Structures are given as structure tokens and as C-alpha cells.
Amino acid sequence: MLTYLGAALPRFTSPAARVLALQCALRTDIRGHVRLPAGLLRGMRMRGNRELWLELAHADWLALPDLRALPAQVRLLDAAVLDQAPSRRARCRAADWALRPTPLTLPAAAPALRLTALVLAAHACGRAEDSTDMDSLTRLCGHSAQQTGELLDRLVTTRTLQAWQHNRETDEVVWQLPRPQTQSPSIALPRGHHA
């Protein structure tokens, strides 16, 4: 779904609007209607944030909902969202996971940081090091490469990541999750190192 949104939403779409769009896309019914409880929006710190809804409506991705109505009822305008492979039940599980993306769960954080952690978690394979290319990471997150680097540094500072590295020759971003206390130490990447 992140890949779909990376293509469906304009490049300038904010990380907060992307997080909201992801929840809408994962929670939609077969007709493109979504009901978002007030508690969900409040927990995501997005309740009453009209700018995010306007941003997605301006992109012609959804019809602007009545923000006074509870729960928020939204109609998605992009029919392609309904063609995404996962079943409704799998999408509901994914929507819940996207709120707490294991193994990169963050305490309350800014949407840009949460979206970056979510994209990394979606690419994680459970190896000592995970990787993706910088272009894909920036497209899915709606950031520039410089912003993405700063957010990855913040994930290291919050100890959500142990380290990360960007190889400019291959454009590959490699990251390591913090080691459990019982494992033996491995070679660590320098924090924020750019090869």
C-alpha cells in the first residue's frame, strides 16, 4: 500500500497526509468508503486537522469529509485503491500494524518520523542489516534525500535504529536495528555515515 500511495499521491504530499491516507486506504470498504473513529484520529494526533484533509482532497484522492461528523466518514476518489491485492481483513490488520510498526515502534513522534519508521519496518526482513534504495525511501516518505538522512539520524538518536549508512555509489540505504542485550556484539555502522 505504501508503494501504491507513493505513486498515487503527489510528490509534495506531507508525511502527515501520507499517514492519514495510508489509514484510509487500508480501512476502506469495497465501495471506497471509510469510517475513521474519533479515537483513532485523536490517537494519531490528526483529529480536527483540516489541512491534511484539504491536502488529500486537493490531490483528488478523497472527497473532503464533514469534519464535524463523528466518526469521520470519507469517500476515496481513486478507484485504484480498491484494486490493491490484500483482502479487507488483511488490510485491517495492516492498518493496526501501521500504527505500531514492529520492530520499529516509536513512542509519540512527529508524522515524518513515524512514516520513516513505518517505511523501514515494511522493508525489514529480520536480518542483521536491512536495506532499500534511497530513491524508493524518499518517494515513499515524501522527503528529500537530505530530510530522510536527518530523520534516520533522529531514529538513531531515539535508539529506534542502531545505525544507518547511505552508499552514494549504489544509492542503497542500509540500517541496523538495536541489538537485543543477549546477543554478542557485531560490527556497527557509523551513525549517519555517508559512503
URMOKA-V838476 format. One record per pair of residues at least 24 apart in sequence whose ideal C-beta (glycine too) atoms are under 8 Angstrom apart, sorted by the first residue. I is the first residue (numbers start at 1). J is the second residue. D is the distance in Angstrom with one decimal. If there is no record, write none. Layout:
i: [I:I]
j: [J:J]
d: [D:D]
//
This chain:
i: [1:1:1:1:1:1:2:2:2:2:3:4:4:4:5:6:6:6:8:8:8:8:9:9:9:9:10:11:11:12:13:13:13:13:14:14:14:14:15:15:15:15:15:15:15:15:15:16:16:16:16:16:17:17:17:18:18:18:18:19:19:19:19:19:19:19:20:20:20:20:20:21:21:21:22:22:22:23:23:23:24:24:24:24:25:25:25:25:26:26:26:26:26:27:27:27:28:28:28:28:29:30:30:32:32:32:32:32:32:33:33:33:33:34:34:34:34:34:35:35:35:35:36:36:36:36:37:37:38:38:38:41:43:44:45:45:103:104:104:104:104:105:106:106:109:112:112:112:112:113:113:113:113:115:115:116:116:116:116:116:116:117:117:120:120:120:124:128:128:129:129:129:129:130:130:130:130:131:131:131:131:132:132:133:133:133:133:134:134:134:134:135:137:148:149:149:152:153:153:156:156:162:162:163:163:163:163:163:164:164:164:165:165:165:165:165:166:166:166:167:168:168:169]
j: [25:26:84:86:91:94:118:119:122:140:140:80:81:84:140:136:139:140:61:78:80:81:56:59:61:142:59:139:142:142:55:56:59:142:52:55:111:142:110:111:112:114:115:116:141:142:143:46:49:52:111:112:52:55:56:111:115:141:142:44:46:98:111:114:115:118:44:46:52:53:56:56:61:62:95:98:118:95:98:99:56:62:74:76:76:81:84:91:91:92:94:95:98:91:92:95:76:81:82:91:88:82:88:75:76:77:79:81:82:73:74:75:76:72:73:74:75:76:71:72:73:74:71:72:73:74:70:71:70:71:72:72:99:99:108:111:177:155:160:161:177:160:158:160:158:141:143:147:151:151:154:155:158:141:142:141:143:148:151:152:155:155:160:155:161:175:177:176:186:174:175:176:189:174:175:176:177:172:173:174:175:172:173:170:171:172:173:166:171:172:173:171:173:173:192:194:192:191:192:191:192:188:189:188:189:190:191:193:189:191:192:189:190:193:194:195:193:194:195:195:194:195:195]
d: [5.5:6.0:6.0:7.6:7.5:6.8:7.5:6.1:5.8:5.0:7.0:6.9:6.9:5.7:7.6:7.9:4.8:4.6:6.5:5.6:6.4:7.3:7.7:5.8:6.3:7.5:5.3:7.5:6.9:7.4:6.4:7.7:6.4:5.3:7.4:6.3:7.4:6.5:8.0:4.6:4.0:7.7:4.3:7.8:6.3:5.5:7.2:6.9:7.4:5.5:3.7:7.6:4.8:4.4:5.5:7.9:5.8:7.5:5.5:6.9:7.7:8.0:5.1:6.3:5.5:7.7:7.4:5.7:5.1:7.7:6.8:5.7:6.4:7.8:7.8:5.8:7.8:5.8:6.9:7.9:7.9:6.6:5.8:6.2:7.1:5.0:7.3:7.9:4.6:7.1:5.2:3.7:6.6:7.1:6.8:5.2:5.6:6.2:7.0:7.7:7.2:6.6:7.4:5.9:4.2:7.5:7.2:6.8:6.0:6.9:7.2:5.7:7.7:8.0:7.2:4.4:7.7:6.6:4.8:7.2:5.6:7.9:5.7:4.4:7.9:6.7:7.8:4.6:4.7:6.1:7.4:6.4:7.5:7.3:7.4:7.9:5.7:7.6:5.5:7.6:7.4:8.0:6.9:5.8:7.6:7.4:7.0:7.5:6.0:5.8:5.9:7.0:8.0:5.4:7.5:5.4:7.6:6.8:4.5:7.0:6.7:6.3:6.0:7.6:7.5:6.2:7.4:6.6:6.2:5.2:7.0:5.4:7.9:7.3:5.8:7.9:7.8:5.3:6.2:4.4:7.3:7.4:5.9:7.7:5.0:5.7:7.0:6.0:4.9:7.3:5.2:6.1:5.7:7.8:6.8:7.5:7.0:7.1:4.8:5.1:6.9:6.4:7.9:5.3:3.9:6.8:5.4:7.8:6.6:7.5:6.9:4.5:7.1:5.0:7.4:6.1:7.9:5.1:7.0:4.5:6.4:6.5:7.3]
//
